[in-house]
Structures are given as C-alpha cells and as structure tokens.
C-alpha cells in the first residue's frame, strides 16, 4: 500500500463523487457533524456475510449487513456486501489522506471519470402497500393477546418509478449538507444503497464502545414553539417511553457479557433530524480484552428498534407478514479496521436506487397500545427524508 495527502479541492471531490457513480464497488461514509468522512473504491476481496470475515489482514473493510440474513431478497434489492477497498480516502477538513494498492496510478484513476449529460427527470408512478393499515391493526390485536410478543417494528416499502436513472452526483449536495445524520452510500454493480440515518449501531475507538437507543418518534414542525410542545409530548408519551425503554434495556443486556460496565441515563433526551424528533439515549462502555469489533456488532444487530422484542419472535413475525424482504433496509452499514476500531450505523431513512427505480422503506414500532393510524402517519413522516431529496433533485 502507498499513502499520501493532498488538498481537498472542489474538483477533486467532484471526481470522487463521479467515481461513486462510475465504479462497480464504491462507498462513502460520513458521521454526524463530519467527525469522519471516508471514500472507498475498488475491491481486493469481498464477502457476502460478515460472519465469513475471518481475515483481518486488510487495514480497512467497508460495506453493509442485511437486516435479516435468513430471508432471501428480490433481484431489485441489495443484500449483505463487504469489501476490502483498493483505494480509501479519509477526508479531514481541507485534506484528503489517500491509501491505495501499489498497482493503481492515482492520477490516472482519478481522472478516468466520464460526465454524462443530465436529462430532465420525472416521477412516472408511486406504488405503496395499500393494505398496511389493515395489517397493522391485525398486529395490534395479536400483541394485545400474546403474552410473549411485546413489540414488532412493522415496515412498509414504497416504489418510485422515474423516467431517467437517479445518480449520486445529482443527490450529492443535498446528501452532504445533512450534517446531523450519517450519510452513507454503498454501491455494488448497478445498485446503490443511500441512507441519511440518525441511528448509530456501534462505534469503537481505543477500547471504548459507544452505541445508542433510538426509539420513539414524532414529526418536526417549522414553528419553534410548536416543536418544543411536540418534544415535551414525546418525552411524556407512555407508549414511546415504553418502546424506548425496551430498546435501551435490550442493548445494555446484549453488551453486558462483552464490556466492563455500561453507562447511560435512565431519562432519554431528544434528537432532532431534518424531518423528525426521536427519543435518544447514548450508551458507553469499555470493551473486555480480546473482544473484537464484529463480535460487538453481531451482538447488537438487529436492535429491537428495528426488529422488536423478543427478537426472534419479532423476526419470525416479520418474515411472514412484511410484504417484501428488507435486505439492507434496517441493516448495519459502515467500516472497521484491523486495529479493532470502526463505526456502524443502522440503515434507516434510506433508499435503494436501481437505475430508474427507487425503493423506500419506513417502519414503526408497534405495541399493544399503538394506534394504527398514528403509526401509519409516522411511517409517512419517515419516508419524507428521502422523498424530499428526490423531489428537490427532480424539480431542478
């Protein structure tokens, strides 16, 4: 491997964004407030499941893990995919720290982009799950009578057909400016997974693990005073607090055998994103010796914020009753190094782009006291994160 540092000139960033579109294997990851930003391109070796990754010779591995590896996906979806990149770029302030395999000529590779003429795009159709409310009501009835099943995160998907393909280059400005969220792009062949997720699954640095419970949601309001009232209602909502407490306690219990001690507040705070408010509880701990990053990740994924409780019972219900498999929706996406460090986010507020077709996913945590109409409205608000970005691009 060779490494060097160059200035992060706008033209260079534009070329890297074009490579996100052009290269068969590409990846971008930015954490909230830009604490870390990584580009990765090319494939030295790939894996279709993180359980198969047993060679930590590679300094960096990037990608994503399915929400549920036991459910097969459709051809239009993306599934688990991890790769050791040939080129990785860490973007810090106005500097790009580049690492590449010796065989690659950086200058020639960077310049090898081709710009396609952008054609006016339009939405041709939107397909939704019209019976979701009915199925959500059926789930609520089951939860009222089931002594074991406490919570199921019930998802629905929306399919948007476009007249022209959507590209990362078109989305880039709107994607990168959402600094309160993770911004993630994973490309494999003709599919892109794009996420603006607020939810961290796991971060490990110098033996310290950070994760968070994120459950309990309300839509934002443009009026500041109304928004404060919405936040107060969310904090006082017995349904949302119970849902949040389930998630917090599950995470703490899963971490317990792998860490020295978990530190967290018993009272959640409010996390604001561009469209939504969430109940949020950061959780910190020190990992035990010889516990590696993937062991922690596999212990936490999927969290009850995306599956339910008990986990296996909730997953069994979802395999039967959700219309479409999730693939990377609700999955774990990010990077890790051979120094036992890394960061993963949860793939919510996301879409899969396959040429002229875009799939969206949104889910709501259903409890026995849930109201199906309110949960449907919550999923509508969650769709807006990606839908508003699509509409902005198309209206240009």
C-alpha positions as CSV (number, residue, x, y, z in Angstrom):
1,X,0.0,0.0,0.0
2,X,1.1,3.6,-0.7
3,X,-0.2,6.6,1.2
4,X,-0.1,10.4,0.7
5,X,-2.0,13.5,1.5
6,X,-3.5,16.0,-1.0
7,X,-5.7,19.1,-0.8
8,X,-9.5,18.5,-0.8
9,X,-10.1,20.7,-3.9
10,X,-13.7,21.0,-5.1
11,X,-12.7,19.5,-8.4
12,X,-11.1,16.5,-6.7
13,X,-14.3,16.0,-4.5
14,X,-16.4,16.1,-7.7
15,X,-14.3,13.5,-9.3
16,X,-14.6,11.2,-6.3
17,X,-18.4,11.7,-6.3
18,X,-18.4,10.7,-10.0
19,X,-16.4,7.6,-9.1
20,X,-19.2,6.7,-6.6
21,X,-21.4,6.5,-9.6
22,X,-19.0,5.0,-12.1
23,X,-17.1,2.4,-10.2
24,X,-18.6,-1.1,-9.7
25,X,-17.7,-1.1,-6.0
26,X,-17.8,2.2,-4.1
27,X,-18.6,3.5,-0.7
28,X,-19.0,6.8,1.2
29,X,-19.5,7.2,4.9
30,X,-19.8,10.5,6.9
31,X,-20.6,10.5,10.6
32,X,-22.8,13.2,12.1
33,X,-21.0,16.6,12.3
34,X,-18.4,15.2,9.9
35,X,-16.3,13.7,12.6
36,X,-15.2,11.2,10.0
37,X,-15.7,11.0,6.2
38,X,-14.4,8.1,4.1
39,X,-14.5,7.3,0.4
40,X,-13.6,3.7,-0.7
41,X,-13.3,2.3,-4.2
42,X,-12.3,-0.9,-5.9
43,X,-12.3,-4.4,-4.4
44,X,-9.4,-6.5,-3.2
45,X,-11.6,-9.1,-1.6
46,X,-15.4,-9.2,-0.9
47,X,-17.7,-11.1,1.5
48,X,-21.5,-11.7,1.4
49,X,-21.8,-12.0,5.1
50,X,-19.8,-10.5,8.0
51,X,-19.7,-14.0,9.6
52,X,-17.4,-15.0,6.8
53,X,-14.8,-12.3,7.5
54,X,-12.1,-14.1,9.4
55,X,-9.0,-12.4,7.8
56,X,-8.1,-9.2,9.4
57,X,-5.1,-8.7,7.3
58,X,-6.8,-5.9,5.4
59,X,-6.4,-2.4,7.0
60,X,-10.0,-1.4,6.1
61,X,-13.2,-3.2,5.4
62,X,-16.4,-1.4,4.4
63,X,-20.0,-2.3,3.5
64,X,-23.3,-3.4,4.9
65,X,-25.0,-6.4,6.6
66,X,-28.7,-7.4,5.9
67,X,-31.3,-6.7,8.4
68,X,-32.2,-10.4,8.3
69,X,-29.8,-12.8,6.6
70,X,-32.3,-15.7,6.9
71,X,-34.8,-14.1,4.5
72,X,-33.9,-14.1,0.8
73,X,-34.2,-10.9,-1.2
74,X,-35.6,-10.0,-4.6
75,X,-33.3,-9.1,-7.6
76,X,-34.1,-5.4,-7.3
77,X,-32.8,-5.2,-3.7
78,X,-29.4,-5.1,-2.1
79,X,-28.1,-7.7,0.3
80,X,-25.1,-8.0,2.6
81,X,-21.9,-6.9,0.9
82,X,-18.5,-6.1,2.4
83,X,-15.2,-5.4,0.6
84,X,-11.6,-4.5,1.3
85,X,-11.0,-1.5,-1.0
86,X,-8.2,-0.9,-3.3
87,X,-8.4,2.9,-2.7
88,X,-9.5,4.6,0.5
89,X,-9.6,8.3,1.2
90,X,-10.2,9.9,4.6
91,X,-11.5,13.5,4.2
92,X,-10.4,15.7,7.1
93,X,-11.1,19.4,6.9
94,X,-9.4,20.5,3.7
95,X,-7.1,17.4,3.4
96,X,-7.6,14.0,1.7
97,X,-5.5,11.2,3.1
98,X,-5.2,8.6,0.4
99,X,-4.2,5.0,0.6
100,X,-4.1,2.7,-2.4
101,X,-2.6,-0.5,-3.5
102,X,0.7,-0.1,-5.4
103,X,-0.7,-1.2,-8.8
104,X,-3.0,1.8,-9.0
105,X,-1.9,5.1,-10.5
106,X,-3.8,7.7,-8.5
107,X,-3.7,10.5,-11.0
108,X,-4.9,8.3,-13.9
109,X,-7.6,6.7,-11.9
110,X,-8.9,10.0,-10.5
111,X,-9.1,11.5,-14.0
112,X,-10.8,8.4,-15.5
113,X,-14.3,9.7,-15.0
114,X,-16.8,10.5,-17.7
115,X,-19.6,13.0,-17.4
116,X,-23.0,12.1,-18.8
117,X,-25.4,14.8,-19.9
118,X,-28.2,15.1,-17.4
119,X,-31.7,14.7,-18.8
120,X,-34.7,16.2,-17.2
121,X,-36.2,13.6,-14.8
122,X,-39.8,13.0,-13.6
123,X,-41.7,10.6,-11.4
124,X,-43.8,8.3,-13.5
125,X,-45.5,6.3,-10.7
126,X,-45.6,5.6,-7.0
127,X,-46.6,2.2,-5.7
128,X,-47.5,1.7,-2.0
129,X,-48.7,-1.0,0.3
130,X,-52.4,-0.1,0.4
131,X,-53.3,-2.7,3.0
132,X,-50.6,-1.8,5.6
133,X,-53.1,-0.1,7.9
134,X,-55.3,-3.3,8.0
135,X,-52.2,-5.5,8.6
136,X,-51.0,-3.1,11.4
137,X,-54.4,-3.4,13.1
138,X,-54.1,-7.2,12.9
139,X,-50.7,-7.0,14.6
140,X,-52.0,-4.7,17.4
141,X,-54.7,-7.3,18.1
142,X,-52.1,-10.1,18.3
143,X,-49.9,-8.0,20.7
144,X,-52.9,-7.4,23.0
145,X,-53.4,-11.2,23.3
146,X,-49.9,-12.5,23.1
147,X,-48.2,-12.9,26.5
148,X,-44.7,-13.2,24.9
149,X,-44.5,-10.7,22.0
150,X,-44.1,-7.2,23.3
151,X,-43.1,-5.2,20.2
152,X,-42.8,-5.6,16.4
153,X,-41.2,-2.9,14.2
154,X,-43.6,-3.3,11.2
155,X,-42.2,-1.9,7.9
156,X,-43.6,-0.9,4.6
157,X,-42.0,-0.2,1.3
158,X,-42.7,2.3,-1.4
159,X,-41.6,2.0,-5.1
160,X,-41.0,5.1,-7.2
161,X,-40.5,4.8,-11.0
162,X,-38.6,7.5,-12.7
163,X,-38.2,8.5,-16.4
164,X,-34.4,8.6,-16.1
165,X,-31.8,7.0,-13.8
166,X,-31.0,8.8,-10.5
167,X,-27.3,9.3,-9.7
168,X,-25.3,10.1,-6.6
169,X,-23.9,13.1,-8.4
170,X,-27.4,14.5,-8.6
171,X,-28.0,13.8,-4.9
172,X,-24.6,14.8,-3.5
173,X,-25.2,18.4,-2.5
174,X,-28.4,17.6,-0.6
175,X,-26.8,14.5,0.9
176,X,-23.6,16.0,2.2
177,X,-25.3,19.0,3.8
178,X,-27.4,16.9,6.2
179,X,-24.7,17.0,8.9
180,X,-26.9,16.0,11.8
181,X,-27.2,12.5,10.3
182,X,-24.9,9.8,9.0
183,X,-24.6,10.0,5.2
184,X,-23.9,6.6,3.6
185,X,-23.6,5.4,0.0
186,X,-22.8,1.8,-0.8
187,X,-22.7,0.7,-4.5
188,X,-22.5,-2.8,-5.8
189,X,-22.7,-3.2,-9.5
190,X,-25.9,-1.4,-10.7
191,X,-27.5,-0.9,-7.2
192,X,-26.9,2.0,-4.7
193,X,-27.9,2.0,-1.1
194,X,-28.3,5.5,0.2
195,X,-29.0,6.4,3.8
196,X,-29.5,9.6,5.9
197,X,-29.8,7.8,9.2
198,X,-29.6,9.3,12.6
199,X,-29.0,6.0,14.3
200,X,-25.7,4.6,15.4
201,X,-25.3,0.9,15.9
202,X,-21.8,0.9,17.2
203,X,-18.6,2.9,17.4
204,X,-15.3,1.6,18.8
205,X,-12.2,3.6,19.4
206,X,-9.3,2.8,21.8
207,X,-11.3,0.2,23.6
208,X,-14.3,2.4,24.2
209,X,-17.6,1.4,22.7
210,X,-20.4,3.9,22.0
211,X,-23.9,3.0,20.9
212,X,-27.4,4.4,21.4
213,X,-31.0,3.6,21.9
214,X,-33.2,5.4,19.3
215,X,-36.9,4.7,19.5
216,X,-39.9,6.9,19.9
217,X,-40.6,9.3,17.0
218,X,-42.6,12.4,16.2
219,X,-42.7,14.6,13.1
220,X,-41.0,18.0,13.3
221,X,-42.8,21.4,12.9
222,X,-41.5,24.6,11.4
223,X,-42.8,26.6,14.3
224,X,-40.2,26.6,17.2
225,X,-42.8,26.8,20.0
226,X,-44.9,24.1,18.5
227,X,-41.8,21.9,18.1
228,X,-41.0,22.3,21.8
229,X,-44.5,21.2,22.6
230,X,-44.0,18.2,20.3
231,X,-40.8,17.3,22.1
232,X,-42.5,17.6,25.5
233,X,-45.3,15.3,24.3
234,X,-42.9,12.8,23.0
235,X,-41.0,12.7,26.3
236,X,-44.3,12.3,28.2
237,X,-45.8,9.7,25.9
238,X,-46.1,6.4,27.8
239,X,-46.2,4.4,24.5
240,X,-43.0,6.0,23.2
241,X,-41.2,5.8,26.5
242,X,-42.1,2.1,26.9
243,X,-40.8,1.5,23.4
244,X,-37.6,3.4,24.1
245,X,-37.0,1.6,27.4
246,X,-37.4,-1.8,25.7
247,X,-34.7,-0.9,23.2
248,X,-32.3,0.6,25.9
249,X,-32.5,-2.4,28.2
250,X,-32.1,-4.8,25.3
251,X,-28.9,-3.1,24.2
252,X,-27.5,-3.0,27.7
253,X,-28.2,-6.7,28.2
254,X,-26.6,-7.7,24.9
255,X,-23.5,-5.7,25.7
256,X,-23.1,-6.9,29.3
257,X,-21.0,-10.0,28.6
258,X,-18.7,-8.1,26.4
259,X,-17.9,-4.9,28.3
260,X,-16.8,-3.8,31.8
261,X,-19.8,-1.7,32.5
262,X,-22.5,0.3,30.6
263,X,-23.0,4.0,31.3
264,X,-26.3,5.6,30.3
265,X,-29.0,7.9,31.5
266,X,-32.4,6.4,32.6
267,X,-34.1,9.5,31.1
268,X,-33.9,9.9,27.3
269,X,-33.1,13.2,25.5
270,X,-34.5,14.5,22.2
271,X,-32.5,14.0,19.0
272,X,-33.6,16.4,16.2
273,X,-33.2,15.4,12.5
274,X,-34.3,17.3,9.4
275,X,-37.8,15.8,9.4
276,X,-38.2,14.1,12.8
277,X,-37.7,14.1,16.6
278,X,-36.5,10.9,18.3
279,X,-36.1,9.8,21.9
280,X,-32.4,9.1,22.3
281,X,-30.2,7.6,24.9
282,X,-26.4,7.4,24.4
283,X,-24.7,4.3,25.9
284,X,-21.0,4.0,26.6
285,X,-18.8,1.2,27.9
286,X,-15.2,-0.2,27.9
287,X,-14.8,-3.5,26.0
288,X,-13.3,-6.5,27.6
289,X,-9.9,-7.8,26.4
290,X,-10.0,-9.9,23.2
291,X,-13.5,-8.8,22.3
292,X,-13.4,-7.7,18.6
293,X,-15.5,-5.2,16.7
294,X,-17.5,-7.8,14.8
295,X,-18.4,-9.7,18.0
296,X,-19.9,-6.5,19.4
297,X,-21.7,-5.7,16.1
298,X,-23.2,-9.2,15.9
299,X,-24.4,-9.0,19.5
300,X,-26.3,-5.7,18.8
301,X,-27.7,-6.3,15.3
302,X,-30.6,-6.1,14.7
303,X,-31.7,-4.0,17.7
304,X,-35.3,-4.0,18.9
305,X,-35.6,-0.5,17.4
306,X,-35.7,-2.3,14.0
307,X,-37.0,-5.7,14.9
308,X,-38.9,-6.0,18.1
309,X,-39.0,-7.9,21.3
310,X,-38.4,-10.8,21.9
311,X,-36.1,-10.5,18.9
312,X,-36.5,-14.0,17.4
313,X,-40.3,-13.9,17.8
314,X,-40.5,-10.5,16.2
315,X,-38.2,-11.6,13.3
316,X,-40.4,-14.7,12.8
317,X,-43.5,-12.5,12.6
318,X,-41.8,-10.1,10.1
319,X,-40.7,-12.9,7.8
320,X,-44.3,-13.9,7.3
321,X,-46.2,-10.6,7.5
322,X,-44.0,-7.9,5.9
323,X,-44.8,-7.8,2.1
324,X,-41.1,-7.5,1.0
325,X,-37.8,-8.6,2.5
326,X,-35.8,-5.7,3.8
327,X,-32.3,-6.5,2.5
328,X,-30.1,-3.7,3.7
329,X,-33.1,-1.6,5.0
330,X,-32.5,-1.6,8.7
331,X,-29.2,-3.3,8.2
332,X,-25.7,-2.4,9.7
333,X,-23.6,-0.2,7.4
334,X,-20.1,1.3,7.9
335,X,-16.5,0.3,8.2
336,X,-14.0,-1.3,10.6
337,X,-10.2,-1.6,10.7
338,X,-7.6,-4.3,11.5
339,X,-6.9,-2.3,14.7
340,X,-10.3,-3.2,16.2
341,X,-11.8,0.2,15.5
342,X,-14.7,1.2,13.4
343,X,-18.3,2.6,13.2
344,X,-21.6,1.2,12.0
345,X,-24.9,3.0,11.5
346,X,-28.4,1.5,11.1
347,X,-29.7,1.7,7.6
348,X,-33.0,3.7,8.2
349,X,-34.1,6.8,6.3
350,X,-32.8,5.1,3.2
351,X,-33.4,4.1,-0.4
352,X,-32.2,1.6,-2.9
353,X,-31.6,3.1,-6.4
354,X,-31.6,0.7,-9.3
355,X,-31.5,2.8,-12.4
356,X,-35.0,4.2,-12.9
357,X,-36.4,2.5,-9.9
358,X,-36.2,3.7,-6.3
359,X,-37.3,1.6,-3.2
360,X,-38.0,3.4,0.1
361,X,-38.5,1.8,3.5
362,X,-40.1,3.0,6.7
363,X,-41.1,1.2,9.8
364,X,-43.0,1.9,13.1
365,X,-42.6,0.2,16.5
366,X,-46.0,-1.4,17.2
367,X,-47.0,-2.1,20.8
368,X,-50.3,-3.4,22.2
369,X,-51.4,0.2,22.9
370,X,-50.5,1.5,19.5
371,X,-53.0,3.3,17.2
372,X,-52.5,2.0,13.6
373,X,-53.4,5.4,12.1
374,X,-50.7,7.2,14.2
375,X,-48.1,4.5,13.2
376,X,-49.0,5.0,9.5
377,X,-48.5,8.7,9.9
378,X,-45.2,8.1,11.5
379,X,-44.0,6.0,8.5
380,X,-45.2,8.7,6.2
381,X,-43.0,11.2,8.0
382,X,-40.1,8.8,7.8
383,X,-40.5,8.5,4.0
384,X,-40.1,12.2,3.7
385,X,-36.4,12.2,4.5
386,X,-35.7,10.6,1.2
387,X,-38.7,11.7,-0.8
388,X,-38.0,15.4,-0.2
389,X,-34.5,14.9,-1.5
390,X,-35.8,13.1,-4.6
391,X,-38.3,15.8,-5.3
392,X,-35.6,18.5,-4.9
393,X,-33.4,16.8,-7.5
394,X,-36.2,16.3,-9.9
395,X,-37.6,19.9,-9.6
396,X,-34.2,21.4,-10.6
